[in-house]
Amino acid sequence: MLVPWNGRESRGVSWRMVFPSITWLSAITLAAAARAQTPPPSEPARDTVPVHRLSVDATKIQPAQFAYRLTLTRDTVTTAMGDQSLAISVADYAGTSALLFARVGMQGVAAISDSLFVRRDDLRPLHWIASHGVARVAAEFTPDSVYGASSSPLGRRNIVLPNRADLLVNSAAVDAVLASLPLGAAWRDSAEMLLIDSGGAALTPVNLAIEGEERITVPAGDFDCWIVSLETERASARLWVTKQGQVVARSEQILPELEGATLTRVLLQTDSPALMPASARLPQ
């Protein structure tokens, strides 16, 4: 279930920051997908690389709404990046029983809109359309291929890639997959992410693992969580996933290209039956 422009420079515009919320990982992960003239040296094999399973149970994903708040912390200064809402609903796409993940809101000064249709039975992506400010992307997913196009102030580019059963398209897809997996101590797995940046469209491997557990407090309530790490070749993120209902209550990304700034997302409110009534408090 993941996704990718023309490398032409546009004065005052950085592609890596034009479309940061469309893919799951932000600036540094987008950079990792760029097509360099010389490929980076491969890392030595590690015993920690998990055996791939990604055995999702799609019946765990039910219609619900979620509200999140984003902040960016650099040094000791925290800046509000805006609120976003995610709605999960049952839908039909081209005659296929589906779920629709629809996300809208703000990220900084840019409005974002992101709609992903996935198969109801296995969460495989069917159709994706998203915008971040003036940047746009649309993609169609067949059993073996991904077709689409993207546009931004930096240019336009077609998307043609092989499809995979474990493809992660956006943050909503990551959240849904984590909600559908058998998380527990020592759990590990792997998948592929679809990324877009100035180099074009690419798939990149991602390793997922439980690295600990913690009780956290967010505006939606107090939750016992698994801490899940997502690791790509050049980037990483951490997500706090509630043990009850497996909802992402908090996430953090370190952005090396922004001098180590941290992009944080916290759960404000949800009507997810899995978390009621603890999550019934109004946003603060």
Number of C-alpha atoms within 10 A of each C-alpha: 27 27 30 32 23 18 16 12 13 11 8 5 12 13 25 17 13 21 26 19 20 27 25 24 25 23 24 19 26 29 20 20 24 20 15 10 6 6 8 9 6 7 7 6 7 7 6 9 14 14 10 12 11 18 13 18 15 19 11 14 21 15 14 16 17 20 20 23 22 21 19 20 15 16 9 6 8 14 12 13 18 18 19 21 19 20 17 22 16 16 16 14 14 8 7 14 14 23 26 25 25 20 21 19 19 19 20 15 10 17 15 22 20 23 20 24 28 25 19 19 14 17 25 25 30 22 21 23 19 24 23 24 16 13 20 21 24 21 21 17 21 14 12 10 12 20 16 19 18 24 18 21 18 19 16 17 21 18 20 17 18 13 20 20 15 22 22 29 24 25 19 26 23 18 18 23 23 20 23 21 17 13 18 13 12 9 14 22 19 18 21 22 25 24 28 29 28 24 21 22 24 23 22 18 13 19 20 22 23 21 14 14 17 14 13 14 14 16 18 23 20 14 21 16 22 24 22 23 20 20 18 17 15 12 20 20 21 20 24 26 26 24 20 14 16 24 24 26 28 23 20 20 23 23 21 14 12 11 10 13 18 20 20 22 22 22 25 24 24 27 17 19 12 18 19 14 12 14 22 16 15 11 16 8
